[in-house]
Amino acid sequence: MLKAINNRLKNKKGQSTLEYAILIVIIIGALLSIQVYIKRGVQGRLKQSTDDIGDQFSVGNQNAVTRTTTSSVTNQTFIGGVSRTELMENETTNVVINSEIIDVEQEFWGQSQ
């Protein structure tokens, strides 16, 4: 009689382990099947966040004017067929960039409210 009870308890332990394994397989299968939708949702959120940051570069409507000024002081000597150039002061470079959007009404900056 005791052997029969022990056998039933052992069978129940194996049965519950099998049930947990099947449950885990079902959960993993469900997650794998909705993986594409989760990726699309995350990518959509990321795109929306980047669109909400602010001014973006517009290929057709962007007008940029760049002015670069470089100045230096050098000393050039030519002795016996050899030319020598010496930098007397550090070279300085100034860059000025003016950027503007030409046609604002044509731009789309995200969701209109």
Beta strands, then each sheet from edge to edge (+ up, - down):
strand 1: 62-71
strand 2: 74-79
strand 3: 82-87
strand 4: 92-101
sheet 1: 1+ 4-
sheet 2: 2+ 3-
end
